[in-house]
Amino acid sequence: MEKENGPDVTDKRHASRIRVKLPVEVMLPDQSETRSGLTRDVSASGMFYETEHALPLGAPIRAFLPLGQGVPELPVRVVCEGRVVRVETREGVVGVAVDFTSYRFVTED
């Protein structure tokens, strides 16, 4: 397994991680194309997801996580801003760790 950590990355967690598989759409802020993946774990401070698309270490990203139905029956999602802090490749799957800098909940009209 190849593993690449950013210069300021330590393994200390700032928030409890929840192991959950959610579809995630990720994009670089200067591009309109999204790339898909599947989360492995998520917390208030970041996430780790698996994808086929490698992203550069330190890259700023925007991620979209679905949360299901809100009230009344409106889809809700979390829009997260962050940066890539670790990239690892194993058997053709790219794992990407993201440190969130902000997030907001939005409803889709």
Backbone atoms as SQL, in Angstrom:
CREATE TABLE atoms (id INTEGER PRIMARY KEY, chain TEXT, resi INTEGER, resn TEXT, atom TEXT, x REAL, y REAL, z REAL);
INSERT INTO atoms VALUES
  (1, 'A', 1, 'MET', 'N', 0.839, -1.177, 0.000),
  (2, 'A', 1, 'MET', 'CA', 0.000, 0.000, 0.000),
  (3, 'A', 1, 'MET', 'C', 0.881, 1.236, 0.000),
  (4, 'A', 2, 'GLU', 'N', 0.631, 2.151, -0.925),
  (5, 'A', 2, 'GLU', 'CA', 1.311, 3.432, -0.946),
  (6, 'A', 2, 'GLU', 'C', 0.524, 4.398, -0.091),
  (7, 'A', 3, 'LYS', 'N', 1.234, 5.213, 0.696),
  (8, 'A', 3, 'LYS', 'CA', 0.565, 6.167, 1.559),
  (9, 'A', 3, 'LYS', 'C', 1.339, 7.464, 1.519),
  (10, 'A', 4, 'GLU', 'N', 0.625, 8.561, 1.333),
  (11, 'A', 4, 'GLU', 'CA', 1.268, 9.863, 1.271),
  (12, 'A', 4, 'GLU', 'C', 0.555, 10.786, 2.249),
  (13, 'A', 5, 'ASN', 'N', 1.289, 11.350, 3.201),
  (14, 'A', 5, 'ASN', 'CA', 0.733, 12.270, 4.183),
  (15, 'A', 5, 'ASN', 'C', 1.251, 13.667, 3.915),
  (16, 'A', 6, 'GLY', 'N', 0.423, 14.644, 4.212),
  (17, 'A', 6, 'GLY', 'CA', 0.848, 16.028, 4.099),
  (18, 'A', 6, 'GLY', 'C', 1.809, 16.379, 5.227),
  (19, 'A', 7, 'PRO', 'N', 2.540, 17.482, 5.100),
  (20, 'A', 7, 'PRO', 'CA', 3.550, 17.845, 6.081),
  (21, 'A', 7, 'PRO', 'C', 2.993, 18.148, 7.466),
  (22, 'A', 8, 'ASP', 'N', 1.737, 18.623, 7.572),
  (23, 'A', 8, 'ASP', 'CA', 1.188, 18.969, 8.886),
  (24, 'A', 8, 'ASP', 'C', 0.272, 17.885, 9.435),
  (25, 'A', 9, 'VAL', 'N', 0.267, 16.707, 8.854),
  (26, 'A', 9, 'VAL', 'CA', -0.696, 15.691, 9.253),
  (27, 'A', 9, 'VAL', 'C', -0.142, 14.839, 10.378),
  (28, 'A', 10, 'THR', 'N', -0.943, 14.734, 11.433),
  (29, 'A', 10, 'THR', 'CA', -0.650, 13.786, 12.494),
  (30, 'A', 10, 'THR', 'C', -1.843, 12.851, 12.580),
  (31, 'A', 11, 'ASP', 'N', -1.714, 11.797, 13.342),
  (32, 'A', 11, 'ASP', 'CA', -2.802, 10.840, 13.424),
  (33, 'A', 11, 'ASP', 'C', -3.758, 11.150, 14.574),
  (34, 'A', 12, 'LYS', 'N', -3.646, 12.300, 15.183),
  (35, 'A', 12, 'LYS', 'CA', -4.547, 12.674, 16.271),
  (36, 'A', 12, 'LYS', 'C', -5.884, 13.104, 15.681),
  (37, 'A', 13, 'ARG', 'N', -6.948, 12.553, 16.217),
  (38, 'A', 13, 'ARG', 'CA', -8.292, 12.860, 15.734),
  (39, 'A', 13, 'ARG', 'C', -8.861, 14.045, 16.518),
  (40, 'A', 14, 'HIS', 'N', -9.535, 14.951, 15.807),
  (41, 'A', 14, 'HIS', 'CA', -10.183, 16.091, 16.444),
  (42, 'A', 14, 'HIS', 'C', -11.645, 15.803, 16.748),
  (43, 'A', 15, 'ALA', 'N', -12.214, 14.813, 16.133),
  (44, 'A', 15, 'ALA', 'CA', -13.623, 14.480, 16.340),
  (45, 'A', 15, 'ALA', 'C', -13.802, 12.982, 16.142),
  (46, 'A', 16, 'SER', 'N', -14.807, 12.426, 16.785),
  (47, 'A', 16, 'SER', 'CA', -15.096, 10.999, 16.636),
  (48, 'A', 16, 'SER', 'C', -15.536, 10.706, 15.212),
  (49, 'A', 17, 'ARG', 'N', -14.985, 9.645, 14.661),
  (50, 'A', 17, 'ARG', 'CA', -15.342, 9.253, 13.297),
  (51, 'A', 17, 'ARG', 'C', -16.432, 8.194, 13.338),
  (52, 'A', 18, 'ILE', 'N', -17.341, 8.296, 12.394),
  (53, 'A', 18, 'ILE', 'CA', -18.418, 7.322, 12.262),
  (54, 'A', 18, 'ILE', 'C', -18.170, 6.536, 10.990),
  (55, 'A', 19, 'ARG', 'N', -18.089, 5.216, 11.125),
  (56, 'A', 19, 'ARG', 'CA', -17.901, 4.368, 9.944),
  (57, 'A', 19, 'ARG', 'C', -19.240, 4.313, 9.211),
  (58, 'A', 20, 'VAL', 'N', -19.262, 4.896, 8.022),
  (59, 'A', 20, 'VAL', 'CA', -20.498, 4.935, 7.244),
  (60, 'A', 20, 'VAL', 'C', -20.144, 4.992, 5.764),
  (61, 'A', 21, 'LYS', 'N', -20.898, 4.244, 4.988),
  (62, 'A', 21, 'LYS', 'CA', -20.702, 4.273, 3.535),
  (63, 'A', 21, 'LYS', 'C', -21.791, 5.141, 2.921),
  (64, 'A', 22, 'LEU', 'N', -21.374, 6.289, 2.420),
  (65, 'A', 22, 'LEU', 'CA', -22.275, 7.217, 1.745),
  (66, 'A', 22, 'LEU', 'C', -21.675, 7.565, 0.395),
  (67, 'A', 23, 'PRO', 'N', -22.516, 7.724, -0.617),
  (68, 'A', 23, 'PRO', 'CA', -21.978, 8.218, -1.884),
  (69, 'A', 23, 'PRO', 'C', -21.524, 9.665, -1.682),
  (70, 'A', 24, 'VAL', 'N', -20.418, 10.025, -2.271),
  (71, 'A', 24, 'VAL', 'CA', -19.914, 11.389, -2.172),
  (72, 'A', 24, 'VAL', 'C', -19.520, 11.861, -3.566),
  (73, 'A', 25, 'GLU', 'N', -19.811, 13.112, -3.837),
  (74, 'A', 25, 'GLU', 'CA', -19.372, 13.759, -5.066),
  (75, 'A', 25, 'GLU', 'C', -18.359, 14.818, -4.655),
  (76, 'A', 26, 'VAL', 'N', -17.196, 14.828, -5.321),
  (77, 'A', 26, 'VAL', 'CA', -16.103, 15.726, -4.957),
  (78, 'A', 26, 'VAL', 'C', -15.680, 16.509, -6.190),
  (79, 'A', 27, 'MET', 'N', -15.363, 17.775, -5.981),
  (80, 'A', 27, 'MET', 'CA', -14.858, 18.587, -7.084),
  (81, 'A', 27, 'MET', 'C', -13.796, 19.546, -6.580),
  (82, 'A', 28, 'LEU', 'N', -12.872, 19.884, -7.464),
  (83, 'A', 28, 'LEU', 'CA', -11.904, 20.930, -7.180),
  (84, 'A', 28, 'LEU', 'C', -12.606, 22.258, -7.429),
  (85, 'A', 29, 'PRO', 'N', -12.410, 23.266, -6.579),
  (86, 'A', 29, 'PRO', 'CA', -13.138, 24.530, -6.718),
  (87, 'A', 29, 'PRO', 'C', -13.002, 25.214, -8.073),
  (88, 'A', 30, 'ASP', 'N', -11.882, 25.019, -8.767),
  (89, 'A', 30, 'ASP', 'CA', -11.693, 25.689, -10.056),
  (90, 'A', 30, 'ASP', 'C', -12.208, 24.856, -11.233),
  (91, 'A', 31, 'GLN', 'N', -12.897, 23.740, -10.945),
  (92, 'A', 31, 'GLN', 'CA', -13.438, 22.889, -12.001),
  (93, 'A', 31, 'GLN', 'C', -14.925, 22.667, -11.770),
  (94, 'A', 32, 'SER', 'N', -15.654, 22.383, -12.832),
  (95, 'A', 32, 'SER', 'CA', -17.088, 22.125, -12.687),
  (96, 'A', 32, 'SER', 'C', -17.400, 20.629, -12.691),
  (97, 'A', 33, 'GLU', 'N', -16.430, 19.810, -13.041),
  (98, 'A', 33, 'GLU', 'CA', -16.628, 18.355, -13.103),
  (99, 'A', 33, 'GLU', 'C', -16.557, 17.757, -11.698),
  (100, 'A', 34, 'THR', 'N', -17.539, 16.898, -11.379),
  (101, 'A', 34, 'THR', 'CA', -17.489, 16.198, -10.095),
  (102, 'A', 34, 'THR', 'C', -16.983, 14.782, -10.304),
  (103, 'A', 35, 'ARG', 'N', -16.406, 14.229, -9.253),
  (104, 'A', 35, 'ARG', 'CA', -15.918, 12.847, -9.255),
  (105, 'A', 35, 'ARG', 'C', -16.594, 12.129, -8.103),
  (106, 'A', 36, 'SER', 'N', -16.949, 10.881, -8.320),
  (107, 'A', 36, 'SER', 'CA', -17.693, 10.163, -7.293),
  (108, 'A', 36, 'SER', 'C', -16.794, 9.260, -6.465),
  (109, 'A', 37, 'GLY', 'N', -17.284, 8.933, -5.284),
  (110, 'A', 37, 'GLY', 'CA', -16.590, 8.035, -4.382),
  (111, 'A', 37, 'GLY', 'C', -17.566, 7.500, -3.350),
  (112, 'A', 38, 'LEU', 'N', -17.026, 6.776, -2.389),
  (113, 'A', 38, 'LEU', 'CA', -17.825, 6.179, -1.319),
  (114, 'A', 38, 'LEU', 'C', -17.067, 6.400, -0.013),
  (115, 'A', 39, 'THR', 'N', -17.729, 7.039, 0.959),
  (116, 'A', 39, 'THR', 'CA', -17.051, 7.303, 2.217),
  (117, 'A', 39, 'THR', 'C', -16.790, 6.004, 2.964),
  (118, 'A', 40, 'ARG', 'N', -15.726, 6.004, 3.751),
  (119, 'A', 40, 'ARG', 'CA', -15.445, 4.907, 4.671),
  (120, 'A', 40, 'ARG', 'C', -15.750, 5.362, 6.093),
  (121, 'A', 41, 'ASP', 'N', -15.406, 6.629, 6.372),
  (122, 'A', 41, 'ASP', 'CA', -15.787, 7.217, 7.655),
  (123, 'A', 41, 'ASP', 'C', -15.906, 8.726, 7.504),
  (124, 'A', 42, 'VAL', 'N', -16.711, 9.312, 8.404),
  (125, 'A', 42, 'VAL', 'CA', -16.998, 10.744, 8.357),
  (126, 'A', 42, 'VAL', 'C', -17.029, 11.258, 9.790),
  (127, 'A', 43, 'SER', 'N', -16.564, 12.492, 9.990),
  (128, 'A', 43, 'SER', 'CA', -16.678, 13.154, 11.288),
  (129, 'A', 43, 'SER', 'C', -16.973, 14.624, 11.039),
  (130, 'A', 44, 'ALA', 'N', -17.121, 15.381, 12.112),
  (131, 'A', 44, 'ALA', 'CA', -17.354, 16.817, 11.975),
  (132, 'A', 44, 'ALA', 'C', -16.129, 17.528, 11.417),
  (133, 'A', 45, 'SER', 'N', -14.938, 16.906, 11.526),
  (134, 'A', 45, 'SER', 'CA', -13.724, 17.572, 11.071),
  (135, 'A', 45, 'SER', 'C', -13.164, 17.031, 9.762),
  (136, 'A', 46, 'GLY', 'N', -13.741, 15.948, 9.223),
  (137, 'A', 46, 'GLY', 'CA', -13.219, 15.422, 7.977),
  (138, 'A', 46, 'GLY', 'C', -13.849, 14.108, 7.568),
  (139, 'A', 47, 'MET', 'N', -13.277, 13.511, 6.534),
  (140, 'A', 47, 'MET', 'CA', -13.770, 12.230, 6.040),
  (141, 'A', 47, 'MET', 'C', -12.641, 11.494, 5.344),
  (142, 'A', 48, 'PHE', 'N', -12.854, 10.199, 5.186),
  (143, 'A', 48, 'PHE', 'CA', -11.990, 9.372, 4.358),
  (144, 'A', 48, 'PHE', 'C', -12.908, 8.705, 3.366),
  (145, 'A', 49, 'TYR', 'N', -12.566, 8.800, 2.077),
  (146, 'A', 49, 'TYR', 'CA', -13.401, 8.159, 1.060),
  (147, 'A', 49, 'TYR', 'C', -12.527, 7.435, 0.056),
  (148, 'A', 50, 'GLU', 'N', -13.145, 6.488, -0.639),
  (149, 'A', 50, 'GLU', 'CA', -12.455, 5.701, -1.658),
  (150, 'A', 50, 'GLU', 'C', -13.034, 6.037, -3.020),
  (151, 'A', 51, 'THR', 'N', -12.153, 6.052, -4.015),
  (152, 'A', 51, 'THR', 'CA', -12.528, 6.481, -5.352),
  (153, 'A', 51, 'THR', 'C', -11.575, 5.865, -6.374),
  (154, 'A', 52, 'GLU', 'N', -11.816, 6.116, -7.622),
  (155, 'A', 52, 'GLU', 'CA', -10.902, 5.726, -8.693),
  (156, 'A', 52, 'GLU', 'C', -10.043, 6.904, -9.125),
  (157, 'A', 53, 'HIS', 'N', -10.321, 8.079, -8.563),
  (158, 'A', 53, 'HIS', 'CA', -9.688, 9.311, -9.023),
  (159, 'A', 53, 'HIS', 'C', -8.751, 9.886, -7.967),
  (160, 'A', 54, 'ALA', 'N', -7.467, 9.897, -8.256),
  (161, 'A', 54, 'ALA', 'CA', -6.497, 10.487, -7.335),
  (162, 'A', 54, 'ALA', 'C', -6.604, 12.005, -7.378),
  (163, 'A', 55, 'LEU', 'N', -6.421, 12.621, -6.225),
  (164, 'A', 55, 'LEU', 'CA', -6.384, 14.075, -6.120),
  (165, 'A', 55, 'LEU', 'C', -5.022, 14.468, -5.555),
  (166, 'A', 56, 'PRO', 'N', -4.535, 15.641, -5.904),
  (167, 'A', 56, 'PRO', 'CA', -3.232, 16.062, -5.391),
  (168, 'A', 56, 'PRO', 'C', -3.278, 16.362, -3.899),
  (169, 'A', 57, 'LEU', 'N', -2.237, 15.985, -3.201),
  (170, 'A', 57, 'LEU', 'CA', -2.096, 16.275, -1.787),
  (171, 'A', 57, 'LEU', 'C', -2.142, 17.787, -1.583),
  (172, 'A', 58, 'GLY', 'N', -2.928, 18.242, -0.625),
  (173, 'A', 58, 'GLY', 'CA', -3.056, 19.671, -0.339),
  (174, 'A', 58, 'GLY', 'C', -4.100, 20.383, -1.168),
  (175, 'A', 59, 'ALA', 'N', -4.711, 19.681, -2.131),
  (176, 'A', 59, 'ALA', 'CA', -5.699, 20.318, -3.006),
  (177, 'A', 59, 'ALA', 'C', -6.938, 20.739, -2.215),
  (178, 'A', 60, 'PRO', 'N', -7.440, 21.955, -2.466),
  (179, 'A', 60, 'PRO', 'CA', -8.716, 22.340, -1.873),
  (180, 'A', 60, 'PRO', 'C', -9.831, 21.621, -2.622),
  (181, 'A', 61, 'ILE', 'N', -10.840, 21.151, -1.900),
  (182, 'A', 61, 'ILE', 'CA', -11.943, 20.455, -2.561),
  (183, 'A', 61, 'ILE', 'C', -13.277, 20.891, -1.975),
  (184, 'A', 62, 'ARG', 'N', -14.324, 20.578, -2.715),
  (185, 'A', 62, 'ARG', 'CA', -15.703, 20.738, -2.256),
  (186, 'A', 62, 'ARG', 'C', -16.338, 19.363, -2.375),
  (187, 'A', 63, 'ALA', 'N', -17.003, 18.916, -1.317),
  (188, 'A', 63, 'ALA', 'CA', -17.631, 17.593, -1.306),
  (189, 'A', 63, 'ALA', 'C', -19.110, 17.728, -1.005),
  (190, 'A', 64, 'PHE', 'N', -19.901, 16.845, -1.607),
  (191, 'A', 64, 'PHE', 'CA', -21.355, 16.834, -1.435),
  (192, 'A', 64, 'PHE', 'C', -21.767, 15.475, -0.889),
  (193, 'A', 65, 'LEU', 'N', -22.346, 15.471, 0.323),
  (194, 'A', 65, 'LEU', 'CA', -22.780, 14.239, 0.983),
  (195, 'A', 65, 'LEU', 'C', -24.299, 14.259, 1.147),
  (196, 'A', 66, 'PRO', 'N', -25.006, 13.257, 0.629),
  (197, 'A', 66, 'PRO', 'CA', -26.466, 13.207, 0.805),
  (198, 'A', 66, 'PRO', 'C', -26.823, 12.739, 2.209),
  (199, 'A', 67, 'LEU', 'N', -27.888, 13.286, 2.773),
  (200, 'A', 67, 'LEU', 'CA', -28.353, 12.862, 4.083),
  (201, 'A', 67, 'LEU', 'C', -29.750, 12.258, 4.038),
  (202, 'A', 68, 'GLY', 'N', -30.348, 12.174, 2.882),
  (203, 'A', 68, 'GLY', 'CA', -31.685, 11.588, 2.787),
  (204, 'A', 68, 'GLY', 'C', -32.760, 12.655, 2.808),
  (205, 'A', 69, 'GLN', 'N', -33.912, 12.291, 3.328),
  (206, 'A', 69, 'GLN', 'CA', -35.073, 13.167, 3.297),
  (207, 'A', 69, 'GLN', 'C', -35.136, 14.069, 4.519),
  (208, 'A', 70, 'GLY', 'N', -35.399, 15.331, 4.284),
  (209, 'A', 70, 'GLY', 'CA', -35.626, 16.282, 5.367),
  (210, 'A', 70, 'GLY', 'C', -37.124, 16.397, 5.597),
  (211, 'A', 71, 'VAL', 'N', -37.531, 17.501, 6.148),
  (212, 'A', 71, 'VAL', 'CA', -38.956, 17.734, 6.399),
  (213, 'A', 71, 'VAL', 'C', -39.355, 18.942, 5.597),
  (214, 'A', 72, 'PRO', 'N', -40.403, 18.979, 4.869),
  (215, 'A', 72, 'PRO', 'CA', -41.227, 17.831, 4.484),
  (216, 'A', 72, 'PRO', 'C', -40.731, 17.220, 3.185),
  (217, 'A', 73, 'GLU', 'N', -40.127, 16.074, 3.255),
  (218, 'A', 73, 'GLU', 'CA', -39.709, 15.268, 2.102),
  (219, 'A', 73, 'GLU', 'C', -38.758, 15.968, 1.137),
  (220, 'A', 74, 'LEU', 'N', -37.953, 16.893, 1.635),
  (221, 'A', 74, 'LEU', 'CA', -36.939, 17.539, 0.791),
  (222, 'A', 74, 'LEU', 'C', -35.601, 16.840, 0.995),
  (223, 'A', 75, 'PRO', 'N', -34.900, 16.508, -0.087),
  (224, 'A', 75, 'PRO', 'CA', -33.567, 15.934, 0.072),
  (225, 'A', 75, 'PRO', 'C', -32.630, 16.943, 0.743),
  (226, 'A', 76, 'VAL', 'N', -31.840, 16.472, 1.687),
  (227, 'A', 76, 'VAL', 'CA', -30.878, 17.310, 2.401),
  (228, 'A', 76, 'VAL', 'C', -29.481, 16.769, 2.109),
  (229, 'A', 77, 'ARG', 'N', -28.531, 17.672, 1.947),
  (230, 'A', 77, 'ARG', 'CA', -27.148, 17.242, 1.786),
  (231, 'A', 77, 'ARG', 'C', -26.232, 18.209, 2.507),
  (232, 'A', 78, 'VAL', 'N', -25.029, 17.733, 2.774),
  (233, 'A', 78, 'VAL', 'CA', -24.009, 18.563, 3.409),
  (234, 'A', 78, 'VAL', 'C', -23.010, 18.947, 2.322),
  (235, 'A', 79, 'VAL', 'N', -22.735, 20.230, 2.220),
  (236, 'A', 79, 'VAL', 'CA', -21.721, 20.724, 1.298),
  (237, 'A', 79, 'VAL', 'C', -20.506, 21.088, 2.150),
  (238, 'A', 80, 'CYS', 'N', -19.388, 20.415, 1.910),
  (239, 'A', 80, 'CYS', 'CA', -18.182, 20.570, 2.728),
  (240, 'A', 80, 'CYS', 'C', -17.059, 21.193, 1.905),
  (241, 'A', 81, 'GLU', 'N', -16.344, 22.089, 2.526),
  (242, 'A', 81, 'GLU', 'CA', -15.127, 22.639, 1.942),
  (243, 'A', 81, 'GLU', 'C', -13.962, 22.068, 2.746),
  (244, 'A', 82, 'GLY', 'N', -12.862, 21.748, 2.088),
  (245, 'A', 82, 'GLY', 'CA', -11.728, 21.203, 2.820),
  (246, 'A', 82, 'GLY', 'C', -10.503, 21.081, 1.952),
  (247, 'A', 83, 'ARG', 'N', -9.548, 20.297, 2.464),
  (248, 'A', 83, 'ARG', 'CA', -8.332, 20.057, 1.683),
  (249, 'A', 83, 'ARG', 'C', -7.893, 18.613, 1.872),
  (250, 'A', 84, 'VAL', 'N', -7.221, 18.092, 0.859),
  (251, 'A', 84, 'VAL', 'CA', -6.729, 16.716, 0.864),
  (252, 'A', 84, 'VAL', 'C', -5.492, 16.659, 1.760),
  (253, 'A', 85, 'VAL', 'N', -5.535, 15.795, 2.803),
  (254, 'A', 85, 'VAL', 'CA', -4.399, 15.700, 3.726),
  (255, 'A', 85, 'VAL', 'C', -3.663, 14.364, 3.638),
  (256, 'A', 86, 'ARG', 'N', -4.268, 13.376, 2.990),
  (257, 'A', 86, 'ARG', 'CA', -3.581, 12.083, 2.815),
  (258, 'A', 86, 'ARG', 'C', -4.170, 11.387, 1.601),
  (259, 'A', 87, 'VAL', 'N', -3.308, 10.707, 0.856),
  (260, 'A', 87, 'VAL', 'CA', -3.725, 9.915, -0.295),
  (261, 'A', 87, 'VAL', 'C', -3.016, 8.575, -0.199),
  (262, 'A', 88, 'GLU', 'N', -3.769, 7.483, -0.338),
  (263, 'A', 88, 'GLU', 'CA', -3.159, 6.154, -0.337),
  (264, 'A', 88, 'GLU', 'C', -3.804, 5.311, -1.419),
  (265, 'A', 89, 'THR', 'N', -2.994, 4.476, -2.044),
  (266, 'A', 89, 'THR', 'CA', -3.476, 3.623, -3.129),
  (267, 'A', 89, 'THR', 'C', -3.254, 2.172, -2.748),
  (268, 'A', 90, 'ARG', 'N', -4.329, 1.373, -2.920),
  (269, 'A', 90, 'ARG', 'CA', -4.230, -0.053, -2.620),
  (270, 'A', 90, 'ARG', 'C', -5.079, -0.812, -3.625),
  (271, 'A', 91, 'GLU', 'N', -4.438, -1.698, -4.359),
  (272, 'A', 91, 'GLU', 'CA', -5.128, -2.553, -5.337),
  (273, 'A', 91, 'GLU', 'C', -6.033, -1.760, -6.275),
  (274, 'A', 92, 'GLY', 'N', -5.528, -0.640, -6.785),
  (275, 'A', 92, 'GLY', 'CA', -6.260, 0.155, -7.757),
  (276, 'A', 92, 'GLY', 'C', -7.307, 1.085, -7.191),
  (277, 'A', 93, 'VAL', 'N', -7.487, 1.073, -5.862),
  (278, 'A', 93, 'VAL', 'CA', -8.456, 1.968, -5.217),
  (279, 'A', 93, 'VAL', 'C', -7.682, 3.075, -4.523),
  (280, 'A', 94, 'VAL', 'N', -8.132, 4.310, -4.727),
  (281, 'A', 94, 'VAL', 'CA', -7.484, 5.460, -4.122),
  (282, 'A', 94, 'VAL', 'C', -8.272, 5.866, -2.881),
  (283, 'A', 95, 'GLY', 'N', -7.594, 5.940, -1.745),
  (284, 'A', 95, 'GLY', 'CA', -8.200, 6.432, -0.509),
  (285, 'A', 95, 'GLY', 'C', -7.759, 7.862, -0.286),
  (286, 'A', 96, 'VAL', 'N', -8.719, 8.730, 0.029),
  (287, 'A', 96, 'VAL', 'CA', -8.422, 10.150, 0.187),
  (288, 'A', 96, 'VAL', 'C', -8.945, 10.623, 1.544),
  (289, 'A', 97, 'ALA', 'N', -8.060, 11.199, 2.361),
  (290, 'A', 97, 'ALA', 'CA', -8.454, 11.793, 3.632),
  (291, 'A', 97, 'ALA', 'C', -8.587, 13.294, 3.432),
  (292, 'A', 98, 'VAL', 'N', -9.699, 13.846, 3.920),
  (293, 'A', 98, 'VAL', 'CA', -10.001, 15.259, 3.746),
  (294, 'A', 98, 'VAL', 'C', -10.205, 15.894, 5.113),
  (295, 'A', 99, 'ASP', 'N', -9.586, 17.041, 5.327),
  (296, 'A', 99, 'ASP', 'CA', -9.780, 17.840, 6.528),
  (297, 'A', 99, 'ASP', 'C', -10.766, 18.943, 6.155),
  (298, 'A', 100, 'PHE', 'N', -11.929, 18.989, 6.821),
  (299, 'A', 100, 'PHE', 'CA', -12.934, 20.004, 6.519),
  (300, 'A', 100, 'PHE', 'C', -12.536, 21.351, 7.115),
  (301, 'A', 101, 'THR', 'N', -12.726, 22.405, 6.328),
  (302, 'A', 101, 'THR', 'CA', -12.542, 23.766, 6.828),
  (303, 'A', 101, 'THR', 'C', -13.893, 24.408, 7.118),
  (304, 'A', 102, 'SER', 'N', -14.949, 23.926, 6.460),
  (305, 'A', 102, 'SER', 'CA', -16.309, 24.396, 6.722),
  (306, 'A', 102, 'SER', 'C', -17.303, 23.427, 6.099),
  (307, 'A', 103, 'TYR', 'N', -18.529, 23.502, 6.579),
  (308, 'A', 103, 'TYR', 'CA', -19.612, 22.729, 5.963),
  (309, 'A', 103, 'TYR', 'C', -20.939, 23.407, 6.254),
  (310, 'A', 104, 'ARG', 'N', -21.913, 23.125, 5.398),
  (311, 'A', 104, 'ARG', 'CA', -23.256, 23.692, 5.582),
  (312, 'A', 104, 'ARG', 'C', -24.277, 22.673, 5.086),
  (313, 'A', 105, 'PHE', 'N', -25.459, 22.704, 5.683),
  (314, 'A', 105, 'PHE', 'CA', -26.548, 21.838, 5.289),
  (315, 'A', 105, 'PHE', 'C', -27.431, 22.595, 4.302),
  (316, 'A', 106, 'VAL', 'N', -27.784, 21.939, 3.201),
  (317, 'A', 106, 'VAL', 'CA', -28.638, 22.595, 2.211),
  (318, 'A', 106, 'VAL', 'C', -29.761, 21.641, 1.813),
  (319, 'A', 107, 'THR', 'N', -30.898, 22.216, 1.444),
  (320, 'A', 107, 'THR', 'CA', -32.003, 21.437, 0.908),
  (321, 'A', 107, 'THR', 'C', -32.038, 21.647, -0.583),
  (322, 'A', 108, 'GLU', 'N', -32.475, 20.654, -1.293),
  (323, 'A', 108, 'GLU', 'CA', -32.568, 20.750, -2.744),
  (324, 'A', 108, 'GLU', 'C', -34.012, 21.003, -3.105),
  (325, 'A', 109, 'ASP', 'N', -34.251, 22.156, -3.689),
  (326, 'A', 109, 'ASP', 'CA', -35.632, 22.537, -4.049),
  (327, 'A', 109, 'ASP', 'C', -36.072, 21.847, -5.308);
